[in-house]
Amino acid sequence: MVEAFVQDGTKIKFEGIFQKKSFDKILLDGPCSGQGQRPQFLQEKTLKELWSYSNLQKKLFSKAVELLKVGKNIFSHIITKMKAF
């Protein structure tokens, strides 16, 4: 059985269903920087704005690791051209 939960992953409180080390699988579809979207190349982004994407990705991934049972899997789909770690 699969249950899906949608919420702000940076604000997860470890209570109720969201206990540390309690998930077998996590799908993390984090935000990308949008750098690969050609129309956005016409919009200027500041370096600070671009770095904010990688910082958010790192926070989301860290929370997911805390929720994951030892030896289980995170499936992550984050596309960006900037180094996150």
N, C-alpha and C positions, 0 to 999 in steps of 0.2 A: 504494500500500500504506500502511496506517495502522498504526502501533504505538502502543500506549497504555502509559503508565508512571504508576504511582501511588506517591507518596512525599511526605514532608514537604518542601514547596517552600522552606521557610526554611533547610533544612539541605543543599541540593543542593551537592555539590562538583563543580567543573568538571573532570571527568575521565571517561574512558570515553565513553559515549554523550552525556553532558551537557557538551559543549564549548561555550564562548561562541560566539554567533553561528552556531549549527549547526541551528536548527529553522526550518522553513518556516511552521508554524502551531502555536499553543499554545492549548489550552482551559484557562482558569483558572477553576475553580469554587471560589472562596474562601468562607470562612465569613461569614455575615451576622451582624448584631447580634441578630437575633431580635425586633427591635422591631415587625415587622409581624405577628407571631404573637399573636393575641388572648389565648390562655391565658397567655402569658408576661407580659402586662401586669399580671397578678395577682401576679407574682413581682417583688420589688424588686431592681433592679440598681444598683450604685454607679456614679458617674460614671467612676471609674477603670476599672471592668470594661467599660463601654460604649466608652470610648476605646481599650481594648486591641484591640477588633475592628478599628478603622480602622488602628491601627499594624500589626497582622498583615496586613491587606489590602495595605497599602503595601509591606511587606517581600516578600510573595508577588509582587506586580506588578513590583517592581524586579528580582527574580531572573528572572522571565519575560522581561523586556526584555533582560537580559544574554544569555539563551539564544537569542533570536530573531535570525534573519538580517535584515540591513538591508532595509527595504521590504516585509517580510512582516507577517503578522497575528497579533494576540492576540485571542482571543474570550474575553471576561471576563463572568462572571455573578456579580456581587456585589451583593447588595441590602442597603442600610443607609440610614438617614436621617441619619447623621452624616457630616460632611465628613472625608475621608480625607487630603487633601493641604493 
